[in-house]
């Protein structure tokens, strides 16, 4: 079991103060978000907290991956330290994966650790990044290169917050949902195949189903391997080795995370075929679903040499030995080491434009 609750519901934001009352966090909340989300949900959340007797300070960072940097982390810490005088603070990460990673990292290092809560507002964050305690900032040499395992006190997920998502954000979340289907839930994969258009329409039943199903898979995996020391948590990286490199090569603005992971899953599936693990028919099924939800089909405007160089800096590559998460069948994964460089290069080239 993970050491915190994951609360999931639709239209439950107003119940947030009641949900945290028993956690012993203190009475002084710092909400870290970005301006758009702060306007939509920060104000009602602040009002509910103040009504329940909490003090609230809201601080914002710009939207986008570039906010996950050392400079923004330090800026937040300075703002928090100015507020944190004779107080007992806790941090609320109100936003998507970028805000969650950054706010969690700040919570982990400020005063050697203060409590924080994840309130994810994107599909990607609700099903994946808010769960598991991975916090990080990026460097030019790669994504999530500086970070800490630091568990939240609560993950509070209101699927109603997804109603304002743009289609591109929904696609980003569905990329991770597809990943969960591939690595451990063939029925989830089939459900997405049959129902993905419902997600774009915001149908509550479909949203709640996918969020609960993916959150349960993520929670089960991280509970068994909290700090990725047993190799069990590695399976969550399916599509991420190449995906992170594509993200970084595009300076984090050409491709959003889910788009890059979608491309990474295509490459990982191609490598799986080349290694004799996955059938071509299953690979076609994976690619068909990735295309059906509107994710990119080709890697455009990024050089092969840059992708390969960034992959060498990946945390999953040690002392010149590579490690990829591959799939022998939808619903199953296998971690494979020391894949021949020619196979990796050919698989990436297959999707380069």
C-alpha positions in Angstrom: 0.0 0.0 0.0 1.2 3.5 -0.7 1.4 5.7 2.5 -1.3 8.2 1.4 -4.8 8.2 0.1 -5.8 8.9 -3.5 -9.2 10.5 -3.5 -11.0 10.5 -6.9 -14.4 12.0 -7.6 -16.3 14.3 -9.8 -17.2 17.8 -8.5 -15.4 17.3 -5.2 -13.1 20.3 -5.0 -15.3 22.0 -2.3 -14.7 19.0 0.0 -11.0 19.5 -0.1 -10.6 21.2 3.4 -12.6 18.4 5.0 -10.3 15.8 3.3 -7.1 17.3 4.7 -8.4 18.0 8.2 -7.1 14.8 9.7 -3.7 14.9 8.1 -2.1 17.3 10.7 -0.5 19.5 8.0 -0.7 22.9 9.8 -2.9 25.9 9.0 -0.9 27.8 6.4 -1.3 26.7 2.8 0.8 27.7 -0.2 -0.9 27.0 -3.5 1.6 26.7 -6.3 0.0 26.9 -9.8 0.1 29.0 -12.9 -2.1 32.0 -13.7 -4.8 30.3 -15.8 -5.4 27.4 -13.4 -5.2 29.9 -10.5 -8.0 31.9 -12.0 -10.2 28.9 -12.7 -9.7 26.8 -9.6 -7.3 28.6 -7.2 -9.8 31.2 -6.2 -12.6 28.7 -5.1 -10.0 26.5 -3.5 -8.6 29.4 -1.5 -12.0 30.5 -0.5 -12.9 27.0 0.8 -9.6 26.8 2.7 -10.1 30.2 4.3 -13.6 29.4 5.3 -12.3 26.3 7.0 -9.8 28.4 9.0 -6.6 28.1 6.9 -4.4 31.0 5.7 -3.6 30.9 2.0 -0.8 32.3 -0.2 -0.9 31.7 -3.9 2.2 31.7 -6.0 2.4 31.2 -9.8 4.9 30.0 -12.4 4.5 30.3 -16.1 2.7 27.4 -17.9 5.0 24.9 -19.6 7.9 22.6 -19.1 10.4 25.5 -18.9 9.1 26.3 -15.5 10.6 23.0 -14.2 14.0 24.7 -13.7 16.4 25.5 -10.9 15.7 29.2 -11.3 12.0 28.8 -10.8 12.5 26.4 -8.0 14.7 29.0 -6.2 12.3 31.8 -7.0 9.4 29.8 -5.4 11.5 29.0 -2.3 12.3 32.7 -1.8 8.6 33.6 -2.0 7.6 30.8 0.4 10.3 31.7 2.9 9.0 35.3 3.0 5.5 34.1 3.8 6.7 31.3 6.1 7.4 33.4 9.2 6.0 31.9 12.5 3.9 29.6 10.4 3.5 25.9 9.8 3.1 25.6 6.1 2.1 22.9 3.6 2.2 23.1 -0.1 -0.6 22.4 -2.6 0.4 21.6 -6.2 -2.6 22.8 -8.2 -1.9 22.0 -11.8 -0.6 19.5 -14.3 2.6 17.5 -14.3 4.9 20.4 -14.5 3.4 22.1 -11.5 3.2 18.8 -9.6 6.9 17.9 -10.3 8.1 21.4 -9.4 6.0 22.0 -6.3 6.9 18.5 -5.1 10.6 19.2 -5.6 10.3 22.5 -3.7 8.4 20.7 -0.9 11.2 18.1 -0.7 14.1 20.5 -0.4 12.6 23.5 1.5 13.5 23.1 5.2 14.6 19.6 4.3 11.0 18.7 3.6 7.5 20.2 4.2 4.2 18.4 3.6 2.6 18.8 0.2 -0.6 17.7 -1.5 -1.2 17.0 -5.2 -4.4 18.4 -6.7 -3.9 17.4 -10.4 -5.8 19.4 -13.1 -4.8 17.5 -16.3 -5.6 14.0 -17.4 -1.9 13.3 -17.6 -1.3 14.4 -14.0 -4.4 12.6 -12.6 -3.5 9.2 -14.0 0.2 9.3 -13.7 2.5 12.1 -12.5 0.7 13.0 -9.3 1.1 9.5 -8.0 4.4 8.0 -6.8 6.3 10.8 -5.2 8.7 11.5 -8.1 9.6 15.2 -8.0 12.1 16.9 -10.3 13.4 19.8 -12.3 15.0 19.6 -15.8 18.5 20.4 -17.0 19.6 21.2 -20.5 21.1 17.8 -20.6 17.9 16.0 -19.9 14.5 15.9 -18.3 14.1 15.2 -14.6 17.8 15.2 -14.0 17.6 16.8 -10.5 15.0 15.4 -8.1 13.9 13.5 -5.1 11.5 10.7 -4.1 9.2 12.6 -1.8 5.7 11.3 -1.2 2.6 13.6 -1.0 0.3 13.5 2.0 -2.7 13.2 -0.3 -3.6 13.0 -4.0 -6.9 14.8 -4.4 -8.3 14.2 -7.9 -11.5 16.0 -9.1 -12.2 14.8 -12.7 -14.5 17.8 -13.2 -11.4 19.9 -13.4 -10.7 18.2 -16.8 -13.6 20.0 -18.4 -11.5 22.9 -19.5 -8.8 20.9 -21.1 -7.9 21.5 -24.7 -7.9 18.5 -27.1 -4.1 18.5 -27.1 -4.0 18.1 -23.3 -6.5 15.3 -23.5 -4.3 13.6 -26.1 -1.3 14.0 -23.8 -3.1 12.2 -21.0 -4.4 9.4 -23.3 -0.8 8.7 -24.3 0.0 7.7 -20.7 -3.3 5.8 -20.4 -2.4 3.8 -23.5 1.0 3.1 -21.9 -0.8 1.7 -18.8 -2.8 -0.6 -21.1 0.3 -1.8 -22.8 2.3 -2.5 -19.6 -0.3 -4.2 -17.5 -4.0 -4.0 -18.5 -5.1 -5.3 -21.9 -8.7 -4.7 -21.0 -7.9 -1.0 -20.4 -6.2 -0.8 -23.8 -9.3 -2.3 -25.4 -11.5 0.1 -23.5 -9.5 3.1 -24.9 -9.8 1.7 -28.4 -13.6 1.5 -28.1 -14.2 4.7 -26.1 -11.5 7.3 -26.7 -13.8 9.7 -28.4 -15.8 9.9 -25.1 -12.8 11.4 -23.3 -12.7 14.3 -25.8 -16.4 14.9 -25.1 -15.8 14.9 -21.3 -18.1 12.1 -20.5 -17.9 11.6 -16.8 -18.2 7.8 -16.8 -15.3 7.4 -19.2 -13.2 10.0 -17.4 -13.7 8.4 -14.0 -13.1 4.9 -15.4 -9.8 5.7 -17.0 -8.5 7.8 -14.1 -9.4 5.2 -11.5 -8.0 2.3 -13.6 -4.7 4.0 -14.3 -4.3 5.4 -10.8 -4.8 1.9 -9.4 -2.1 0.5 -11.7 0.4 3.2 -10.9 -0.3 3.0 -7.1 0.2 -0.8 -7.2 3.5 -0.6 -9.0 5.0 2.3 -6.9 3.9 0.6 -3.7 6.0 -2.4 -4.6 9.0 -0.3 -5.5 8.8 3.2 -4.0 12.3 4.4 -4.9 12.9 2.3 -8.0 15.5 0.2 -6.2 13.9 -3.2 -7.1 13.5 -2.7 -10.8 9.7 -3.1 -10.5 9.0 0.5 -11.1 11.1 0.6 -14.3 8.1 -0.8 -16.3 6.5 2.7 -16.0 9.1 4.0 -18.4 7.7 2.3 -21.4 8.1 4.8 -24.3 9.9 7.3 -22.0 13.5 6.6 -22.9 13.1 7.9 -26.5 10.2 10.1 -25.5 12.2 12.1 -23.0 15.0 12.5 -25.5 12.6 13.8 -28.1 11.1 16.2 -25.6 14.5 17.6 -24.7 15.7 17.7 -28.3 12.7 19.9 -29.1 13.5 22.1 -26.1 10.3 21.0 -24.3 8.0 23.2 -26.5 8.0 21.4 -29.9 6.5 18.2 -28.3 4.5 18.0 -25.2 5.2 15.1 -22.8 2.4 12.8 -24.0 3.2 13.5 -27.6 6.8 12.6 -27.1 5.8 9.5 -25.1 3.5 8.4 -27.9 6.5 8.6 -30.3 8.6 6.8 -27.8 6.0 4.0 -27.6 6.1 3.6 -31.3 9.9 3.2 -31.2 9.7 0.8 -28.3 7.2 -1.3 -30.1 9.4 -1.3 -33.2 12.4 -2.4 -31.1 10.2 -5.1 -29.5 9.4 -6.4 -33.0 13.1 -6.3 -34.0 14.0 -8.2 -30.9 11.5 -11.0 -31.7 9.2 -10.2 -28.8 6.2 -8.5 -30.3 4.2 -9.5 -33.4 3.8 -7.1 -36.2 0.0 -7.4 -35.8 0.3 -6.2 -32.2 2.6 -3.4 -33.2 0.1 -2.2 -35.8 -2.6 -2.2 -33.1 -0.5 -0.1 -30.8 0.3 2.4 -33.6 -3.3 2.5 -34.8 -4.5 3.5 -31.3 -1.8 6.1 -30.9 -2.8 7.6 -34.2 -6.5 7.3 -33.5 -6.3 9.6 -30.4 -4.4 12.2 -32.6 -0.9 11.8 -31.3 2.0 12.5 -33.7 3.0 9.8 -36.2 6.5 11.1 -37.1 9.4 12.8 -35.3 9.7 16.1 -37.1 12.5 18.7 -36.9 14.7 16.7 -34.5 18.0 15.3 -35.5 18.8 11.6 -34.8 22.3 12.5 -33.4 20.6 14.8 -30.8 18.2 12.1 -29.7 20.9 9.5 -29.3 23.1 12.0 -27.4 20.3 12.8 -25.0 19.5 9.2 -24.5 23.1 8.6 -23.3 22.4 11.0 -20.4 19.2 9.1 -19.5 19.2 7.8 -15.9 18.3 4.3 -17.3 21.6 4.2 -19.1 24.5 3.4 -16.9 28.2 2.8 -17.7 27.4 2.5 -21.4 24.7 -0.1 -20.9 21.3 0.7 -22.2 18.0 -0.5 -20.8 14.7 -0.4 -22.5 11.2 -1.4 -21.5 9.7 -3.5 -24.3 6.5 -5.4 -24.8 6.0 -9.0 -25.9 2.2 -8.5 -25.9 -0.3 -5.8 -25.1 -0.8 -6.1 -21.3 2.8 -7.3 -20.6 6.3 -5.8 -20.5 9.8 -6.9 -20.3 13.0 -4.9 -19.3 15.8 -5.7 -21.8 19.4 -4.6 -21.4 22.2 -4.0 -23.9 20.1 -3.8 -27.1 22.3 -3.5 -30.1 22.8 0.1 -31.1 21.9 -0.6 -34.7 18.4 -1.8 -33.7 17.8 1.3 -31.6 19.0 3.6 -34.3 17.0 1.9 -37.0 13.8 2.0 -34.9 14.2 5.8 -34.3 15.0 6.4 -38.0 11.8 4.5 -38.9 9.9 7.5 -37.4 12.1 10.4 -38.3 11.0 12.8 -41.0 
